[in-house]
Amino acid sequence: MKSSNLGYPRIGEQREWKKALESFWAGQLAESDLIKHMEQIRNRHLQKQQEKEIELIPVNDFTFYDHMLDMAVMFGLVPKRYDYDGGPVSLATYFAMARGNESAVAGEMTKWFTTNYHYIVPEFGDRQPAVTENKPLLAYLAAKESLGIQGKPVIVGPYTFVKLSKGYAPYDFHQTIEKMIPLYIQILHELELHGVEWVQIDEPAFVMEVPIHDIQVIKSVYEQLSQALPHLKLILQTYFEAVDWYEELVALPVEGIGLDLVQGAARNLAHLQTHGFPEDKVLAAGIIDGRNIWRSSLKEKWSLVKSITDIVPPERLWLQPSTSLLHVPVTVQQESDLEEEVKQAFAFADEKLGEVQHLVQGFRYGKYVISKQIAENESAIMRLQSSPARNRVEVKRALEKLDQSSAKREVPFHERQEIQQAAWNLPLLPTTTIGSFPQTTEVRKARQQYKTGEWSADQYASFIQEQIKEWIDIQEEIGLDVLVHGEFERNDMVEFFGEKLEGFVFTKNGWVQSYGSRCVKPPVIYGDVEFTSPMTVKESVYAKSLTQKPVKGMLTGPATILNWSFVRDDVSRKEVCEQIALALRKEVEALEAAGIHMIQVDEPALREGLPLKPEDREGYLDWAVNAFRIATSSVQPTTQIHTHMCYCEFHDFIDVISELDADVISIETSRSHGELVSVFETCTYDKGIGLGVYDIHSPRVPAVAEMEQMVSRALQVLPPSQFWINPDCGLKTRGIRETIASLKNMVEATHAVRDRLSRPKS
């Protein structure tokens, strides 16, 4: 039996990776120094895995931005809008593809399966793919030469890579895969020549709904790879769920199969027990949860592995996390401020690798070797389970009282629409923003001074009011129709609310990567969630006092708070989501009572929680949509409920959006080239739509004509009365000048369209 890992967090214990990148982008770090810093960070990650005695250490899981972007540039898939002439892709071009530049928009960004990690979508069509450099080989050689590590190169498999890519030219999925096979063979053959023993081929798309004809294509792909690479051992790694076509999977001509035995445990175990496992393959068993931060019950994991060894002998078994550890923080050792009851129940990346190694050692040398660790784990888990925080009587009673009327507006939308238009008297194509404005160094410094006690609560409140007033004035000057207070008091759209609700706890350094250098520190829902006092009323009411224009109250929705937190694993996610919804309902009611009658409850992560298995989706959507409606349905008909969703595929999701019964939903259309608008050509939608007309993840200021064209495209499929105009997401990460310039252009574009619509037709 061996210990293995699928991938390690990139960001470093103190987010060194993020800091190096942002220093480079700011012009404070030379490219050569950036590369040196990155090598040091990568080597430290490899050393830590050595110290944990992990035997199969992944290499090429480290990146300067995103692993899918790495794959795209390795295959020369650089769209023509970037200045690229072939050969290895420069860092300037690489980062332009990720972030955009003055002359070209960035690549589309979307969620990596059901996680909050965003990848850059590779684009086929502009140029013929070709290997520009062998990144896995470079990573393997660097680890071997620097640290003596015989690494396990990691590469995204051809099916997953092409499945998650897009093409703008005439695009045939199966032909594209065939086109990629020689390139994969070239990369893998070079690895083989340099003495690599094992290569991890990540194929998470295998756990999705795979058509029968795709299975035939997959068989052909791996038969070709096998024939071309007789001495290289390939392990096909799946994760995030079970593979439904298990018998065909384990028959593929590879030397190992990796299965998720956490999220896909029930189905994958059933497959193993029913169909067995080939005698000529290694099983890489993902038994430690790579997505959550709780200690594993080593007692339960021991029993699980014991049952697996009845099917697969220990000498052909690897134990590992269920997924890459990209999705969890680095180490609990940095958490000095947590109560022991909570801290002792945590396991981050380093601790999870320790759990893997404990189990391997136990099976090698006898259970007595890890008896102490088993006892410690069980004790820590039971202490938290019996905590008063997990046994709040009032929360349980409130859940029991929920019924259908709890999640239904008193007046249907078509009647509310008329009532709200009469009340607000907004112009055609109202302009607004999604909520947040730039959080400058000054804002972050003030928050830190308040946290450390250097500033009093009154000093901090006064500072926040100054920021709100400044940006209310800016919005008035720009000419926006509906204003926001700017969210300067908020560190993070989920963490802010978690800090004000019971049932949450916060880490000091529990950061994970969201996209690029953007890291988030997810709250931890460890107990029952309960409302204690208003959370956003003070700032919203103050902003409203400064203007005659409408001001939106801004909240984060229950499914997003759930999906962007590390969630307790002793009760169902449905129950936790309903607890959050009941707490938010009280906040919505408090805003309305204070005179805030436009309230935005953002659900950017609603679709993110959608199960990968089609048969599991209806149940999730029922309770997730119901939770949103619980939070928003108790208001008066004049109160307008807005919501916002980020990057995701809406083509099969529009009915669910309508079921939210929000009066206005804002959608992303900028990076996806307006494709979402095409949904409305075939689908009926009667509610308000906020059209995200420019990409806030890029520093680029979009031209007036560009946004005007996007609005005009939307007006071809739905009437102007349904549309609002806004950026595609919050502006927290942007600079002040680019934000003001972009919003001015957005308003100018909107006025141009309004003027055109108001002209009498000839």
Phi, psi and omega in degrees: 000138181235159175260141184219161173225151182263333183175151185241149178304141185273337201279343182088157183300326181245026182058038180301323181299310179301313184295322179294315180300312185289330174293320178295313180296330180277359180081014182264354183224128178289157181300320180296323179289323176300313181299318179297314178300316182296321177298319180295317180296313180300316181295323178297320178297318179294319179299319181297323178290325173300315182297330177279000179063033173287128187273329179245093186265126181287141170233157186076010171275346178278147183210162175273350178203300187203138184290329177287325174296320176303316179298316182300313182287330177297328179263011176068021181275068180252111182303155185295342181290350175259153182277093185219131184245013181103170182081187178306138184277129181291160177297326179298315178291319179304310182287332175295320177296327182279322192238352185080167173212190186296335185251351184212141178284156178289165174292158178297145180238135178212171187285144177276096182054234184259024181258175174264013173275136180252135175245157176275124186285118177297148183241121173263152172127325183282327184209161180286127179293146177202151179288122179266325174194153183268088184297316178300322179293316179299320179292320179297312182294322180297317180294322181290316184285323184279322190232359181070022181270126173273084190285168176252097181302141180246134179215141176290130185290160185298322181293311180296317182300312182288323180298325183267004178264179177219159179228138180260334174277173173310126197227115177249119186302310185290322176295324179294318176299315179301323180295331184276339186303312179301329180289318175297318179300317179301313181296313183290325179296320177295324175296316179301316181296333181266014172086013177295135180267308183240140171236131178269113178261106182282120177230062179296337179294346177296337183274356178276186178284106185255115180298156182302318182292332175292324178299321178295321177296317180299317177302315181297317180302309186282337171293319178295318178296317182297316181295326183277345188228070188293338186250359181262133180266125179251133171246119179278114187255120174249155177196170183083347178183186178269159175264121183288329182264055188302314185299319177291322180301307186287349176271353180297148185281067175230168186266351180204154177230132176254127182238143176276113180251029171243285178291328179257021190302307187300310183290316183294321177296320178298320177298313181300315183289326182278316189251353182072196181215140184303144182283348183255015183232155171271140171256119174265104188267113179277090189256344180257129186297114179271002184249342184236174192245015181269148171303144172279149169283101181298333176297314179290320181294324177300315179296321179297310181296322178302317180292327178291323181291347172288341182253318182239121182295150184307326183291347176245027183234128170252140173253140186198170171295162183286335180216178168302146178277011172308331190267005178231160177295173189282306185207144176287342185301336180281351188268089183265349187256359183277150171295143184300325180304321181275311183303319182294343180267358183269150168214113176265197187304308183298319181290327178293320176295326175297320178296319176303312184293322176304314183293318178298315180297321179299319181284336177282317192242359178113146185299332181301334182297330182244015182300323179294317179296321178298314181297318179297316180298314182296321180295316180296319180295317182290325178299315180291323182297327182269004182295144174303331180297336180262009185220052179277115186296317184296325179294317179298318181295319180298321178296322181295334183276351181296137173217186185299325181292342180293342188235037182220128174294147182291328184241132180293162188301314186299332175278320178300321183302315180293318180298316183290322179296321178294323182286321188264328179051049181279154178288168173299141181054063180299142179256142178202184173235173184280337174152307186266151173241169188309129175263096185286172175304322179297318179295315181294322178296317180298318179297319179294319178298324178290318181297321183277355180089001179292328175252146174280167178299323180293319178300315182294316180299321179295319178298314180299319179296323177298317179295316180299313181298317180303316185277336169296317178297318179297316180297320177299315182295320179295326179100022176295150184270323178236127189256167175227163183274345171103345174062034182291339180278357188254125175284322184204146187291343175256314182303321181305315182285323178300325180293339185253000178247149173286151177101356181249153171222156187232138178274163177274324186218032183274056185277146170225156181282135175256304171204142180049229180273000180287114178247146177236155180243087188299138171296162177245118175272103185252345182222188177291136184271132184213139175285138177242318180199162180306143187249331188232357189296316186302310183292320181294317180295320178297315179300319181297329182288348186263356188211157173269351181276159177297145175236128179277137164282149188233119178230161171258135187285164186296319181292325179289317176301320178295307188287340178256017174242162165274122193252138176309146185248017181262348175229170183289153176296327177302313182296318179296318181297321178292324175299315179297317182299318179295323177293317180292327177304318179293326177290319177300316179295324179292320177297313180299316180297334180271005176095009177267110187246010163239121184228121180260122179245100190283136175231057180297339184254012180301311182287335180302327181277001183295123180301149180288334180274124182306323183290346180262352190285319184301318180297315178298312183297323179303310184279332179289315177295318180299323179296318177300317182289327174301317183291333192241358192268355184270001184277168178286159180301330180287341179281123185264122179264123175253158169213170184215138175232144183266211188290111174195163181279118184262353188303323180254022189231359188294325179296323179294318178302317179296324181295339176299334180062030172284148180287327179219132173237132175264140184231154178278132175225357190282302184291334182269018174057036176073013183299329182297330179299327181296339177302322186283354175287333183243347183245145177272132177214127189248358186262175181289145183231122173272115187271109179289104191261355171209154187276118182274353181276359179240145177286354183294136176267115183287148180285155178302313183299323180298314180287325177298320179296321180294319178295316181299322177299319181294325183289352176284342186244340179218155182292152181302331183297342181272343191263140163248158181241129182202164169297169185275352179197183179292159187254019184305320188269000184268163176278161184295311185298314182293326179296311181297316180298317181294317181292323176298316178296322179297315179295319179298318178298319180296316179298323179297317179293318178302315181299318180296320180291331183278346180289139177295139180286137181281000000 
